């Protein structure tokens, strides 16, 4: 059977989710799962949870843990990547330093100065992991869940000779699809879109619901969302609340509907996280703080500890799959099944008027022959211009991270919508502060 390696297996959220999803997939019974992490204490907690899953439910899997990446990769068939270089504390300067310059970010992990800073930390680490995969298990299928999704998936592909064996995976579209299903009062499977773009900025350009063309209804639906008559975020009091007002506003401008959460979409544009919008409150989304992240992690850690102590039964958790694609993709690659869903893959023409080789997000198909994108076609000039600008920035970000080129990193900031309000001198000062804050991870920039 298969050997599945989870790099970053000490993640309380992702480790527990992936173990549950794999363990409850009958087609994967008999497989070996290896947790790999540089933090043995965190990994031990996830490992103990996994062992309890296996014992309590009498499941046929082998579960191991290791801090050695080389040992983990030996003989690996599948690799799931979910890491954060430096942890939450490394993300604090990504938010707080730009704030000093008047730039607030709703997430700070994809674009903007925070997205650049996180990419610069992660890319060298991901490049080294990819080189090891190339040496030790070149035929392994690589599933990337780590942000910034586009730049990191691009980095992995640059360091692998085996093509078609790397995909980036994101669940943002799943959340929007669920909201559309609720608006049209149908099951999610009845939502049939034409959707594509780049990670955290994909665009819906047509929509069939239960086989009927509903695209002509979108102007009225977005009007009702903007007026408050429809509130897709009703009842959600978390930092992830998405009232869809921002994407509805963009639909009015571009005739296409962004299909990710508003908190992610906002960072790709200069006009939504400003003092005039009360830092996004006008559109009903919140800015994610490091404390928000710690609170969520603490909640999950508490749930795990309660399960390990016997204070909370595992049955409800084991009875409901997460909806993440990893276990379904592994099943499709090892059986006669097929997986169809949103994938981040190099552009081989699936989006006709965006740069080739750039990582784009479209529907795709995975079976035992590998991963292939489904053809999308062209974007309108307005949307193409937005996406192409960000793709060019992503390409420069990768090159800056791999070479330690400060000038190139500065050019990324100067091209970035959130940073564009700063002078060249301010942008340079902010970049210098960000690099200094992460000096331990950015050796190439200090040679």
C-alpha positions in Angstrom: 0.0 0.0 0.0 0.9 3.7 -0.1 3.3 5.7 2.1 1.8 9.1 2.9 4.1 11.7 4.5 2.7 14.8 6.2 5.4 17.5 6.4 4.4 19.8 9.2 2.6 16.9 10.9 2.7 18.7 14.2 0.0 21.2 13.1 -2.8 20.7 15.5 -5.4 21.6 12.9 -4.0 20.1 9.7 -2.4 17.1 11.3 -5.6 16.0 13.0 -7.7 16.7 9.9 -5.5 14.8 7.4 -5.2 11.8 9.8 -8.9 11.6 10.2 -9.6 12.0 6.5 -7.0 9.4 5.5 -8.0 6.9 8.3 -11.7 7.1 7.3 -11.0 6.4 3.6 -11.6 2.7 3.1 -9.6 2.6 -0.2 -6.5 3.7 1.8 -6.6 1.0 4.4 -3.2 -0.7 4.9 -1.3 2.5 4.1 1.6 3.9 6.1 1.3 7.5 7.4 4.4 9.4 8.5 4.2 12.6 10.5 7.3 14.8 10.0 8.0 18.0 11.9 10.8 20.0 13.3 8.9 20.4 16.6 8.8 17.0 18.3 6.6 18.1 21.2 3.8 19.3 19.0 4.1 16.3 16.7 3.9 13.9 19.7 0.5 15.3 20.5 -0.8 14.8 17.0 0.8 11.3 16.9 -1.0 10.3 20.1 -4.3 11.5 18.7 -3.6 9.4 15.5 -2.8 6.3 17.6 -6.0 6.8 19.6 -8.0 7.0 16.3 -6.4 3.7 15.1 -7.0 1.9 18.4 -10.5 3.1 19.1 -11.7 2.4 15.6 -9.7 -0.7 14.9 -8.2 0.7 11.7 -5.5 -0.9 9.5 -2.9 1.8 9.2 0.7 2.2 10.3 1.5 5.5 11.9 5.0 6.8 12.5 6.6 10.1 13.5 10.1 11.5 12.8 12.0 14.8 12.8 14.2 13.5 9.9 12.9 14.7 6.6 15.2 12.3 4.7 13.8 9.3 6.6 10.3 10.5 6.1 10.7 10.9 2.3 12.4 7.5 1.8 9.9 5.4 -0.2 7.2 8.1 -0.1 4.3 7.9 -2.6 2.5 11.0 -1.4 3.6 14.2 0.3 1.2 16.6 2.0 2.9 19.9 2.9 1.6 22.2 5.6 4.2 24.3 7.3 4.7 27.9 8.6 8.3 28.8 8.7 8.8 30.5 12.1 5.3 29.8 13.3 2.8 32.5 14.3 5.4 34.7 16.0 7.2 35.1 12.6 3.9 36.4 11.2 3.5 39.1 13.8 6.1 41.5 12.1 4.3 40.8 8.8 1.3 42.6 10.2 2.8 45.0 12.7 5.6 46.5 10.7 3.4 47.5 7.7 0.8 48.9 10.2 3.5 51.4 11.3 3.5 52.7 7.7 -0.3 52.9 7.6 -0.9 49.6 5.9 -3.3 47.2 7.5 -3.9 43.7 6.2 -6.9 41.4 6.6 -4.8 38.2 6.4 -1.2 39.0 5.4 -0.3 35.5 4.0 -0.8 35.9 0.2 -0.1 39.4 -1.1 0.7 42.8 0.3 3.9 43.3 2.4 2.9 40.5 4.7 2.4 38.1 1.8 5.8 39.0 0.4 7.5 38.6 3.8 5.9 35.2 4.4 6.9 34.1 0.9 10.5 35.2 1.4 10.7 33.1 4.6 9.0 30.0 3.1 10.4 29.8 -0.4 14.0 28.8 0.5 12.6 26.1 2.9 10.2 24.8 0.3 13.0 24.8 -2.4 15.1 22.7 -0.1 12.3 20.3 0.6 11.6 20.0 -3.1 15.3 19.3 -3.8 15.2 16.4 -1.3 12.0 15.1 -2.9 13.8 15.2 -6.2 16.7 13.2 -4.8 14.9 10.7 -2.6 11.4 10.1 -4.0 11.1 11.9 -7.4 7.9 10.0 -8.4 6.0 11.0 -5.2 2.9 13.1 -5.8 3.2 16.4 -3.9 0.1 18.2 -2.4 0.8 21.7 -1.2 -1.5 23.3 1.4 1.0 26.0 2.5 0.6 29.7 1.8 1.4 31.8 -0.2 0.0 29.0 -2.4 0.9 30.4 -5.8 4.5 31.3 -5.1 5.2 28.1 -3.2 3.6 25.8 -5.7 5.6 27.6 -8.4 8.8 27.0 -6.3 8.1 23.3 -6.0 7.5 22.9 -9.7 10.8 24.7 -10.5 12.7 22.2 -8.4 11.1 19.0 -9.7 11.9 17.2 -13.0 8.8 15.0 -12.8 6.0 17.2 -14.2 2.3 16.8 -13.4 3.1 15.5 -9.9 2.5 18.7 -7.9 -0.7 20.5 -7.1 -1.6 23.3 -4.7 -4.9 22.9 -2.9 -7.1 25.6 -1.3 -10.7 25.5 0.1 -11.8 29.1 -0.5 -14.0 28.2 -3.5 -15.7 25.5 -1.3 -16.9 28.3 1.0 -18.2 30.4 -1.8 -19.9 27.4 -3.4 -21.6 26.6 -0.1 -23.0 30.2 0.1 -24.2 30.0 -3.5 -26.0 26.7 -2.8 -27.7 28.3 0.2 -28.8 31.3 -1.9 -30.3 29.1 -4.6 -31.5 26.5 -2.0 -29.8 23.5 -3.6 -27.2 21.0 -2.7 -23.6 22.1 -3.4 -23.3 19.5 -6.1 -25.9 21.4 -8.1 -23.6 24.5 -8.4 -21.9 24.2 -11.8 -19.5 27.1 -12.3 -17.0 28.5 -14.8 -14.3 29.7 -12.4 -10.6 30.4 -12.6 -7.8 32.8 -11.6 -5.0 32.7 -9.1 -5.1 31.5 -5.6 -7.4 33.6 -3.3 -8.5 35.6 -6.4 -10.4 33.3 -8.7 -13.4 34.7 -10.7 -16.8 33.2 -11.5 -17.7 34.0 -15.1 -20.8 31.8 -15.6 -23.1 29.8 -13.4 -25.5 26.9 -13.9 -27.6 25.6 -11.0 -29.2 22.2 -11.4 -28.6 22.5 -15.1 -30.2 25.9 -15.5 -28.2 29.0 -16.5 -28.5 31.4 -13.5 -25.8 33.9 -14.5 -28.4 36.5 -15.5 -29.7 36.5 -11.9 -26.3 37.5 -10.4 -26.8 41.3 -10.8 -30.0 41.1 -8.8 -28.4 38.8 -6.2 -25.4 41.0 -5.7 -27.7 44.1 -5.4 -29.6 42.3 -2.6 -26.3 41.4 -0.9 -25.1 45.0 -1.0 -28.4 46.3 0.3 -28.3 43.8 3.2 -31.5 41.9 2.0 -29.3 38.8 1.6 -26.6 38.2 4.2 -24.5 35.1 3.4 -22.5 35.6 6.6 -25.5 35.7 8.9 -24.8 33.8 12.2 -21.0 33.8 11.7 -19.3 35.6 14.5 -15.8 34.4 13.7 -12.9 36.3 12.1 -13.6 34.3 9.0 -17.0 36.0 8.5 -17.8 36.6 4.8 -20.8 38.7 4.0 -19.8 38.8 0.3 -20.2 42.5 0.0 -16.8 43.1 -1.4 -17.0 40.5 -4.1 -20.5 41.8 -5.0 -19.0 45.3 -5.4 -16.3 43.9 -7.7 -19.0 42.0 -9.7 -20.6 45.4 -10.4 -17.3 46.7 -11.7 -16.0 43.8 -13.7 -19.0 41.6 -14.6 -17.3 38.6 -12.9 -17.6 37.5 -9.3 -14.5 36.8 -7.2 -14.9 33.4 -5.6 -12.9 33.5 -2.4 -13.5 35.0 1.0 -13.7 38.8 1.1 -10.8 39.0 3.6 -8.5 37.4 1.1 -9.8 39.3 -2.0 -9.4 42.7 -0.3 -5.7 42.5 -0.2 -5.4 42.3 -4.0 -6.9 45.8 -4.4 -5.9 49.3 -3.1 -9.3 50.6 -2.1 -10.9 48.2 0.4 -8.6 48.2 3.5 -8.4 51.9 4.1 -9.5 54.4 6.8 -12.4 55.4 4.5 -13.8 51.9 4.7 -13.1 51.7 8.4 -10.4 49.1 7.5 -12.8 46.8 5.8 -15.7 47.1 8.2 -17.8 48.8 5.5 -17.7 45.5 3.6 -18.3 43.3 6.6 -15.0 41.6 7.0 -12.5 41.6 9.9 -8.7 41.9 10.0 -7.1 38.7 11.3 -4.7 39.2 14.2 -2.0 36.9 15.5 -4.1 36.6 18.7 -7.0 35.3 16.5 -4.7 32.6 15.2 -3.5 31.7 18.7 -7.1 31.5 19.9 -8.1 29.1 17.2 -5.1 27.0 17.7 -5.7 26.9 21.5 -9.2 25.8 20.9 -8.1 22.9 18.6 -5.3 21.9 21.0 -7.9 21.8 23.9 -10.1 19.6 21.8 -7.3 17.2 21.1 -6.2 17.1 24.7 -9.8 16.4 25.8 -10.0 13.5 23.3 -6.7 12.1 24.6 -7.8 12.4 28.2 -11.1 10.6 27.4 -13.2 13.7 28.3 -14.5 14.0 24.7 -15.5 11.1 22.4 -13.8 10.9 19.0 -16.8 9.4 17.3 -18.4 12.7 16.1 -15.1 13.9 14.7 -14.4 10.6 13.0 -17.9 10.5 11.5 -17.6 13.7 9.4 -14.9 14.2 6.8 -13.4 17.7 6.4 -14.0 18.3 2.7 -10.3 18.8 2.1 -9.3 17.1 -1.1 -6.1 15.3 0.0 -7.6 11.8 0.8 -9.8 11.9 -2.3 -6.9 12.8 -4.5 -4.7 10.0 -3.1 -7.6 7.6 -3.7 -8.0 8.7 -7.3 -4.3 8.3 -7.9 -4.2 4.7 -6.5 -7.6 3.4 -7.8 -9.8 3.7 -10.9 -11.6 6.7 -9.3 -11.4 10.3 -10.6 -11.2 13.5 -8.6 -12.6 16.7 -10.1 -12.0 19.9 -8.2 -10.1 23.2 -7.9 -6.4 22.8 -8.4 -3.4 25.1 -8.6 -1.3 24.0 -11.5 1.2 25.6 -14.0 -0.6 27.4 -16.8 -0.3 25.2 -19.9 -2.9 27.2 -21.7 -5.9 26.4 -19.5 -6.2 30.2 -19.1 -5.4 31.4 -22.6 -4.5 35.0 -21.9 -2.3 34.6 -18.8 1.4 33.9 -18.7 2.5 30.3 -19.4 4.0 28.3 -16.5 2.6 30.7 -13.9 0.6 28.8 -11.2 -3.1 29.4 -11.9 -6.2 28.0 -10.1 -8.9 26.3 -12.2 -10.9 23.1 -12.2 -8.9 20.1 -12.9 -9.0 16.3 -13.1 -6.8 13.8 -11.2 -6.8 10.1 -11.9 -4.1 7.3 -11.8 -2.3 9.1 -14.7 -1.8 12.3 -12.8 -3.2 15.8 -12.7 -4.6 17.8 -15.7 -6.3 21.2 -15.8 -9.6 21.7 -17.4 -9.6 24.4 -20.1 -11.1 27.7 -19.0 -10.3 30.1 -21.9 -9.8 33.9 -21.7 -10.6 36.5 -19.1 -12.0 39.9 -20.0 -9.3 42.6 -20.3 -10.1 44.1 -16.9 -9.7 40.9 -15.0 -6.7 39.8 -17.1 -4.9 43.0 -16.2 -5.5 42.5 -12.5 -4.4 38.9 -12.5 -1.4 39.4 -14.7 0.0 42.2 -12.5 -0.1 39.9 -9.5 1.4 37.0 -11.4 4.3 39.1 -12.4 4.8 40.1 -8.8 4.7 36.4 -7.8 7.3 35.5 -10.3 9.6 38.3 -9.0 8.9 37.2 -5.4 10.2 33.7 -6.2 13.3 35.0 -7.8 14.0 37.5 -5.0 13.6 34.8 -2.4 15.9 32.3 -4.2 18.6 35.0 -4.9 18.4 37.4 -1.9 17.8 40.3 -4.4 16.7 43.3 -2.3 16.1 45.4 -5.3 13.7 42.8 -6.8 11.9 42.5 -3.4 11.5 46.3 -3.3 10.1 46.3 -6.9 7.5 43.8 -5.7 6.4 46.2 -2.9 6.3 49.2 -5.3 4.0 47.2 -7.6 1.8 45.9 -4.8 -1.7 47.6 -4.4 -1.5 47.8 -0.6 1.9 49.3 -0.6 1.4 51.6 -3.6 0.4 54.5 -1.3 3.9 54.7 0.1 6.9 56.6 -1.3 9.9 54.8 -2.5 11.8 55.7 0.6 9.0 54.5 2.9 8.7 51.2 0.9 12.4 50.6 1.2 12.4 51.4 4.9 9.5 49.0 5.5 11.2 46.2 3.4 14.4 46.7 5.4 12.5 46.3 8.7 10.7 43.2 7.5 14.0 41.6 6.3 15.7 42.5 9.6 12.8 41.1 11.6 13.3 37.7 9.8 17.1 37.8 9.5 17.4 34.3 10.9 15.4 32.9 7.9 16.7 35.2 5.2 20.4 34.5 5.0 20.7 35.2 1.3 19.6 38.8 1.9 22.4 39.4 4.4 25.4 37.9 2.6 
